[in-house]
Amino acid sequence: MKRLKFTFLLLAAVFLLAAAFTYPVVLNPSKIVFGYSGDNFGNIWYFWWQKYALTHHLKSSYTAFYNAPVGQKIGSSVEEIIWMLPGSILTDLLNEVLAFNILIFLGFILSFFSMYLLTYYLTRRRDASFLTGIIYAFAPYHYWQASSHLSLSFTFWLPVFVLSLFYFDRNRNLKSAVFLAASFLFTLYTTFYYGYFAALTAIAFFVYKGILDFRKYINLKTFSMLLISALLVGLGSWPLLKGLVAPQTAEDNTGIALAFNRQLDELVGLSARPWDYLIYPPNQAVFGRFNKEIYDFIQSKGSDFKVRSAYLPERVIFLGLVNVFLAAAAVFFLFRRNKYVPITFFLATAAFVVSLPPYFPIHGLNFYTPSYFLYRFFPFIRVYARLGVLVLLFVSLLSGLAAANLLQRISNRYFRVLTFFILVFLVLFEFWPSPSAYTDLRRIPPVYKWLINQPGNPIVAEYPKEFDLQSGLIFQRVHEKELFNMPSSDTRYKIWDEVENLADPKAAAVLKEQGISYVIYHLTDLTPNPYDDYRFFRFAKAPTLTLETQIEMAGFKPVSRFPEAIVYEVL
């Protein structure tokens, strides 16, 4: 009963923190989305489409709702089934926006509990485990990835996998081998990135153990258990990995075929810089205002990639100064006294080094880092800055080991509790977001209300060319009309060269040929993201009288005007 009460209080505390960090989503989670336009809006649309296809007896693997009139193939692979399946089920029971927000909440809550369990397994202290759970679950990396990438917000399987490594090291029996394989597969099927990171962690872990605990690992029993675990992983991951083994058929796996052709420059631009781990994110309540000034200052010191960090949200991997201080204390004071500190420090260092750019040119010579060589084997992995989640995990674990030692040494109960709350307060202060990242969908733009009432199934083209397709899809759930717009990676995207300029008579002819009935000419950003560097290109300026005349003469008839858009009929 006492343990149940403690678990309930723990859950309540984390839920309240998650509600506070994502506020005001909790006020109306069916209409207010956590985060901004981007991949997350695509995820919401995906949930909606799966339900729509089911209720209308359509194949969910293909949609005519965008990239019309050709349509678009919808990936049906199992590569991220850990969040796709629950999202689809919740959408069937509730609605797609609420389903998405529930998954985001679960990401925070489960990340806390998985890190709590890992720390508790090593320290047997609830206070230190609570602290590391808070650090890991509410760190800026998790917050910013959750606002942009639902799959990457599911960080909770990584601590479980690390726990399985320590559990295997302690037991080396069949149960631990199965646990190791299962935790890896759950991580892999959450997102391939985290599965890849887990594999790198396992290699580093067992290399370290194999060298320092040679006799413990070089024996038939341990080898047999590792072999069983590897076989289970191989069998369980084959549905996903077969596309990598035979890349000619990988186009059946979402995004993998194109990913094989990624260039080294992408890896250079999307790797971490050392200072990224120490710079407050731009939405931190107090120090976030200095984020841009600091990055501008660093970039002014050079003209190449060495001083240029990745774009948002990828460069947000701030660890927290309190977290770093506690981790440093663990290394300096407990390295020889706590057997978990050396290996945790090794894994943190390894993750940090691999997260860096693939090479550094110094005085005309290139010095290569591990990511350069990994790229040769895995060119489809390009955002090594995301290894910041592993650096966060292991630095947080070091902090937990330091906090456990510190709190254990404080004999006075009241002083110990006071110290614990001060540490939690300082961590939350460093991570507290202001303003929160959310998009309010309670107001439907009048132009889409107009579109709802148009008879038949007209195809609509949303302008300008740089209009955010994801914003169009989030409102398509309301008007249910097909969109001409397509992803910029699609081969048909080049058609925009012919239709971008509405004053060109050729544009109307091409659009008419494509079956387009209306053009929505956006004058405002429907789903503004204050951190989107391209936000001012998502909409166009109101046309002048001269341009208006040219557009009409080119074959477009204005049929309705709204504060945020002009609707033209294609004649």
N, C-alpha and C positions, 0 to 999 in steps of 0.2 A: 504493500500500500504506500509506503514511504517513497519507494522508487518510482511508482506510478505518479505520485503527486509531483515529484521532482521533474519527471519527464514532461508532465503537463505544463508546469511553470516554465520550463525551458522552451517548449514549443510556443507558448504564449508570448514569451519575451522576443523570440526570433520573428514570429509573425508580426508583432507590433513594429519591430524594426524594419521588416520588409515593407510593411504598409507605409511607414514614414519615409523610407528611402524612395518609394515609388509614388508617393502622393502627387496628384489627387486621384490616381487610378482607382483606389479603393472606394471612392465616392460613387463611381458608376463604371464598374469594370466591363460592362457590355458595350460601352460607347466611348470610353477613354482608353487609348492604347498606350502602353509603356513604350517609350522610344520614339524614333522618328522614321520617316519614310526611308525605304531601302529594302534590304533582304527580309526584314521582319514583316513589312506589308505584303511582300510576296508570299511569306509563310501563311499569313492570315488568308490571303486570296486562295492559296492551295487548299487550306482546310475547307473554305467555302465551296471551292470547285468540286472537291471530292463529294461533299454532301449534295450539291446541285446535280452532279452527274448521276449520283445514285437515285435521287428522287425523280429525275427526268429520264431515267433508263438510257443513259449515255455512257460511252466508254470513257473512263477517267484518264486513260493514257493519251488522249488527244482532246484539244479544245479549239474551238473556232472563235473564242471570246477575245483573243488578241492575236496580232500578226495576221488579221483578216485581210483578204479573203482566204489566204492559204491556211491559216491556223498554225497551231504549235503543238509539238509532241510534249507531253508531260511525263517526266521521269517517273517510272514505277519501281525503281530499284529499292533494295532494302538497306541502302547504305546508311541511313540515319533513322532507322525504324524506332529507336528508343524514344524519340520525341514525336515522330510523324504519326505513329499508331495511336498513342494517347491523345494527341491533338485531334485526330480525325474522330475518335470515339467521343471525346468531350464536345466536339462541334455537333455531332449527331444528337447528343443529349441536350446541349445548351445552344450556343452560337459560336461562331468562329472567333470573334473578338474576346469573348469571355474565356474561351478555351485557351487562346494565346496567353492571356493575362494569368490564368491559373498556372500554366507551365512556367511562366516567368517567376511567379511566386514560389513555385516548387523548386526552381533553380536556386533561389536564395536560401530557402529553408533546408533543403537536402544538402547543399554545399556546406552549410553550417554543421549539420549533424555528421556528415562523413568526415570532416576535418576534426570535429570533436572526438569521434570514435578513434581516429588514427592517433591523436595526441594522448587520449586516455589510455590506449593500448600500451603506449611507451612510458607514460608517466604515472598513471593511476591517480591523477589529480583532476578533479572536476573544474576547479577554478582556472587552471592553466589551459585545460581543454576548451573551456568556454571562451577564453580570450583568443585562442588561435582559430576557433570556429568563427568568431566575429571578424577577425582579420581576413580570413580567407573568403568568407561569404560576401562581405560588403566592401572588399577592396575595389578601387577604381577599375581594375582590369575587368572584373566580373560585371560591374555596373555598366560600363561602356560597351562591352560586348553584348550584354543583354539588351541594350538599347538599339543594337544593330543586327546581331546574329543570334537567333534563338538557339541554334545548335550549340554555339560556343558558350551560352549561358549555363549549359548543363555541365558545370565543372565538378559535380559531386562524385563522378566515378573515378576521377584521378586519385583522390585520397584513399578511396577504397582499394584501388589497385596497389598503391604504395603500401597500404596496410597488408595486402596479400603477400607482398614481397617480404616484409618483416615477419609475417606469420609463417611463410614457407621457410625462411632462414632459421626460425626457432624450432620448427617441427619436422620439416622435410619428410612428410608422410603423404599418403594418398589424398587425404582430406585437404591438406594444404596445396597439393598440386592441382586439384579440381578447383579450389577457391582461386588460385592464381589464374588459371585459364578462364574461368567464368568472369572474373572481374575485368580481365583484359578484353574479352569479347563484348561485354556491356560498354566498356569505354570506346571500343572500335565502332560499334554500331550506334553510338551517340553522334560522333563525327569522326571522319577519317583522320583529321588533324590530331585529335586527342589520342586516337589509337596509335598513330605514328609516334607521338611524344611518349606514350606509355612503353612502346617497344624500345625507344632510345633509353628510357629510364631503366628498363629491365636489363639491357645490355650493360649499361654503366654499373648497375647494382651488382650483377653477377661477376663482372670483371673485377670489381673492387673486392668482393668476397672471395673470389677464386684466388686472388693474389695474397690477401691477408689471412684468409682462413683456408689455406690450401688443403689441409688434411680433412677438413670438414666437408669440402665440396668435391674433391677428387676421390670419389669412392663409388661403388656400384649402386648403392641405395639412392644417393642423391642424384646420380646420373639418371637412374631409372625414373625417379619422380619428375625430373625436369623433362625427360623424354615423353612421359605420359602427358604432362602439361602442354608441351609443344604440339603433340599429336592432336589433342583436343582443340587447341587454338587453330591448327591447320584445318581441321574438319569444320569447325564453327565459322571460320572466316572465309572459307572458299567461295560462298555465293557472292561475296564482295570482291575478294582479291583476284578472282578469275579474270576480271577485266584488266587487271594490271599485268597478269601473266601473259595474256593474249590481247595486247592493246588494239589489234585490228577490230576486235568486237567490242571495244570499250565504249563506243558511242551509245550502247544500250545503258551504260551507267552514267548518270547525270554529271555532266561537266568533265568527266575523266579524259575523254578523247582530246578535247581542246587543251586540257591541262598538260598533256605530254609535250606540247609545243611551246611552253612558257620559256621566256628568255632569262638569262642570268641577271639582266638589268632589273627585272621585277623583284628578284630575291634581294638584290642590293638595296632597292628603294624600300622594301618592306621588312627589313631586318631591324633589330633594336640598336639603339645607341646607348652607351653606358649611362648618360645623364637622364635618359627617359625613365629610369628606375627611381629617380630622386626628384623629379619635377612634379609639383602638384597639378592635377588635371584642371582644365579651364573652368569647370563648374564647381570647384571646391569652394565652400562657403566664404572663406576669408582670403586665402592665398591664390585662388584660381585666377584672380584678376591680373596676376603677374605672369601667367603662363605664356601668353603671346609675346610679351616683352622679352622674356628669357629666351624663348626659341628664336626670336628675331635677332637677339644679341649673339647667340651661338652661330647662327647662319651668316652673320656679318663677318665672322672670322675666317671664312673660307668661301670657295666657289664650287666645290665639288660635293659628292655624296657624303663625305665623312662628317660634315656638319649639318646635314639635312636629315631630319627624322622622317619616319613614315607619316602618312596622313592619318587623320582621325577616323575611326577610333583606335587604329592599330598601335599608335605610339603611346597610348595611355596604359602604362604598366607600372605606375607609381606604387611602391611597396609600403610607403609610410615610414616616416623617420623614427617613430617609436618602435616599429617593427624591426627596422634595420639596427637600431641601437640594442634592442634585446638580443637579436641574433648575433651581433658582434660580441656581446657579453658572454653568450654561450660559447662562442669559439675561443675567446680569450681565457675564460675562467673554467670551462668545463671540458675542454678538448681531451684532456687525459683522465678526467674523472667520470665522464658519462660515455658509455660505449656507443650511444646513438649519435652523438655530436659529430665525430669524424666523418662517418658515412653520409650524414645529412648535409654537412658542409661540402663534401665532395660532390654530391648530386646537385646541390645548389650552384656550385661553381661550374660544373659541367653544363648545366642548362643555360647559365649566363653566357658562357663562351660560345656555345652553339647558336645562341640567339643573335649574335653579332653579325655584321656584314661578312660576306664570303671572303673578302680580301681587303687589305689596307695598303695602298701605294705609299711607300716612304722612300724619298730620295731616288725615285725612279725604279724601285724594286717592289714587287708585289709580295706581300706576306699573306698566305692563305690561312683561313680558319676552317674548322670542321664543316661548317655549312656548305662551303665550296665543294668539298668532296662528296658530301651527302647529296648535293644537287645533281651530281653526275649519275647517281643511281635513282634518285627520286625527283625528277624535274617538275613533277606536278605539285610539289610542296613549295610554296613561294613565300608565305608569310611567317618567317622565323621569329618575328617579333612576338608572335603568339606563344612562344616558349616562355614568355613572361609569366604565364600561369604556373609553370613548373618552378620557376625562380620564386614566385610568390609562395607556392606550397612549401617548398623546403626552407625558405627564410622564415615563414610563419611557424614551421615545425621547430626550427632552432629557437625562435622566440618562446614557444611553448615550453621547451626544455629549460630555457633560462628562467622563465616565469615560475615554473614548477619548483626549481631549486631556490629561487628567491622567496617565494611564499612559504615554502617548507621551513625556511630558516627563521621566519618571523614567528616567534612563540606567542606574542600577544594577539589574541583572536581579533580584537577590534582594529588593531593597527594592520593586521593581515587583510581584513575585509576592506579597510579604507584603501590600502595599497592596490588591491584588486580592482576596486571601482575607479580609482584614479587612472589605472592603465586602460581599462575599458573606455572610459570617457575620452582619454587622449586619442585612442585609436579611432573612435567614432567621430571625434572632432576633425581629425585629419582626412577622413573619408566622406564627411557629410556633403551631399550634393546640394547646390543652390544656384540656379533653379533646377527642379527635377526635369527629367527627360520624359515628355509625354506628348501625345497628339490627341486633341479633342475632336471626336467624330460626331458629337451630338448635333452639330449644325451641318445640314446637307446644303452645299452650294446651290443657289437658285438655278444655275445652268443645268445641273443634273436633275433637279425637280422638273424642269422643262423637258428634259430628254426622256424622263420616265413616261411622259404623256404622249410621246410621239408614236404613232401607230406602226405596226409591222416590226421589222428587225433591221433598221438602217445601220450601216457601218459608219463609224465616226472616226475621224482623224483629229487627234489633239495636238495643237501647236503651241509653242514653236518646236523645232526639231529636238531641242534639249529638254522638252517637257519630261518630267519624271514619270516613266511608265508605271512605277509602283504606286504613285499617287492616283493615277488613272484607274489602276486595278482595285484599289481600296474602295473607290466609289462605284466601280462597276458592279459591285455586289448589290448596289441600290437600284441602278437604272437597267442593268442586265442587257445592255446593247453591246454589240461587237466593236472592237477597237482595231483600227488600222495599225496602231503603234506596235513596235516590236523591240526586243532587246537589242542594244547596240552591237552585241556580239553576233547577231544573226546575219546570215549572208544577204538577206533582203534589205538590210539597213541602208545599203547604198542607193536605194530608190529615193531616199530623202534628197539626194543631189538633184533630182529632177523635180521635186515637189516642194522644196523648202521655201521658195520665194512665191508667195501667193499672187504677186503682181505679174508673174510670168504666165501667159496663156497656156504654156505647155504643162504647168502644174495642174490646172483644172482638167486638162485632157487626160493626163496620166491617172489622176485620182478617179475620174469618171470611169476610165477603163478598169480600174481596180474595184469598182463598185461602191465607192465612197459616196455617201449621201450628204453628210454634214462635216464641216470643219469647226471645231471649237478653238477659238483664238484666245488663249489665256492671257489675262492682264495682271494677275496676281499669283503668288505661290499658294496653292491650296493647303499644303501641309508643310509649313515652314520649319526648317531645321537651322537654328542659329549657328551651327558648326559646319554647315555644308559650304565648302568653298565655291561651289558652283550654283548656289541658291539664286543668284541674280540672273542666271541664264535660264532658269526654269520657266520663266514667263516673258512676255514681250511688252513693249511699250504700246500704248494706244496708238493706232494708225492716224496719221495726219489726214486732212481732207484730201490732199493730193493722192496719198497712198490708198486711201479708201476708194477713191475714184478708179485708180489703176486696178485695184483688186476686183471691183465690180466689172470693169471692162474685160478682165482676164477670164471671167466666167464664174464668179462667185457672187451670190445674192445674199445680203445680210437679212436674216429672218428674225433675229432676236438679240437684244443687248442686255447685259447684266453688268453690275459693278466690277465683277471679276472676269468677265469673258464676253466675247462677241461670237455669235453663231452664224456661220455662212452655209448656205445650201450650195452644193456643187451642181451647176447647171449643165 
